[in-house]
Amino acid sequence: MSGPRKPIEPTPEEHRAAMFDHERPNPLMPQDWEYQTVMPDGATVLVSKVGGGTLGRYYAGAWHYNYSRRDRHAEGSDLVTPVAHTHADAASLVADFHTPD
């Protein structure tokens, strides 16, 4: 008799396809977001470094993001930081860009 069955994990190709499937509400599954914060105006911002990252470290390059507020929603993978930023810095950039003046 073998042990308990392991859950079937998606292949790397399936995971990449799901990350860039813009038909879904979020390009990443909730457990895949590396950083989440709530801004002073009540907006929720989620970010993850494209290719993966570790909280507290600085990264340049592309970021996945999801910005959600009562009256506004934006998501994508088109945030690119040529200068290295932390996840918190990237979330602040997303919020600044999507908060009306």
C-alpha positions as CSV (number, residue, x, y, z in Angstrom):
1,M,0.0,0.0,0.0
2,S,1.4,3.4,-0.9
3,G,1.1,6.6,1.1
4,P,-1.4,9.4,0.6
5,R,-1.7,10.7,-2.9
6,K,0.0,14.0,-3.6
7,P,-2.1,16.8,-5.2
8,I,-1.5,17.2,-8.9
9,E,0.5,20.4,-9.4
10,P,0.2,22.4,-12.7
11,T,3.1,22.1,-15.1
12,P,5.4,25.2,-15.5
13,E,3.7,25.8,-18.8
14,E,0.2,25.7,-17.3
15,H,1.3,28.0,-14.5
16,R,2.8,30.5,-16.9
17,A,-0.3,30.4,-19.1
18,A,-2.5,31.1,-16.0
19,M,-0.4,34.0,-15.0
20,F,-0.9,35.7,-18.3
21,D,-4.6,34.8,-18.8
22,H,-6.2,38.2,-18.8
23,E,-9.7,36.7,-19.1
24,R,-9.6,35.9,-15.4
25,P,-10.1,38.5,-12.7
26,N,-6.5,38.0,-11.4
27,P,-3.5,36.9,-13.5
28,L,-2.2,35.0,-10.4
29,M,-4.0,32.8,-8.0
30,P,-4.4,34.4,-4.5
31,Q,-1.7,32.2,-2.9
32,D,0.8,33.2,-5.6
33,W,0.9,36.9,-4.7
34,E,4.1,37.7,-2.9
35,Y,3.0,41.0,-1.3
36,Q,-0.3,42.6,-0.3
37,T,-1.0,45.9,1.3
38,V,-4.0,48.2,1.9
39,M,-3.3,51.9,1.1
40,P,-4.6,54.8,3.2
41,D,-7.5,55.4,0.7
42,G,-8.7,51.8,1.1
43,A,-7.2,50.4,-2.1
44,T,-5.8,46.9,-2.0
45,V,-2.6,46.4,-3.9
46,L,-1.0,43.0,-4.6
47,V,2.4,42.7,-6.3
48,S,4.7,39.8,-7.3
49,K,8.0,40.0,-9.1
50,V,7.8,38.4,-12.6
51,G,9.9,35.2,-12.3
52,G,9.6,35.2,-8.5
53,G,11.1,37.3,-5.7
54,T,11.8,37.4,-2.0
55,L,10.3,40.0,0.3
56,G,12.7,42.6,1.5
57,R,15.1,42.2,-1.5
58,Y,15.5,44.8,-4.3
59,Y,14.6,43.9,-7.9
60,A,14.6,45.7,-11.2
61,G,12.4,44.5,-14.1
62,A,8.8,43.5,-14.6
63,W,6.2,43.1,-11.9
64,H,2.7,41.6,-11.8
65,Y,0.2,43.9,-10.0
66,N,-3.5,44.0,-9.0
67,Y,-5.0,47.3,-7.8
68,S,-8.5,47.3,-6.4
69,R,-10.6,50.0,-4.9
70,R,-14.4,50.5,-4.8
71,D,-14.5,52.5,-8.0
72,R,-11.4,51.3,-9.8
73,H,-9.6,48.1,-10.7
74,A,-6.4,47.6,-12.7
75,E,-4.1,44.6,-13.1
76,G,-1.3,43.5,-15.4
77,S,2.3,42.7,-15.8
78,D,3.4,45.9,-17.5
79,L,5.0,47.6,-14.5
80,V,8.7,47.7,-15.2
81,T,11.2,49.3,-12.8
82,P,14.6,49.9,-14.4
83,V,15.9,50.8,-10.9
84,A,15.7,48.1,-8.2
85,H,12.7,48.3,-5.9
86,T,11.3,46.2,-3.0
87,H,7.8,44.7,-3.2
88,A,6.5,47.6,-0.9
89,D,8.1,50.2,-3.3
90,A,6.5,48.5,-6.3
91,A,3.1,48.5,-4.5
92,S,3.5,52.2,-3.8
93,L,4.2,52.9,-7.5
94,V,1.1,51.0,-8.5
95,A,-1.1,52.9,-6.0
96,D,0.4,56.3,-7.0
97,F,-0.2,55.6,-10.7
98,H,-3.9,54.5,-10.2
99,T,-4.9,57.0,-7.5
100,P,-6.8,59.9,-9.1
101,D,-5.3,63.4,-8.5
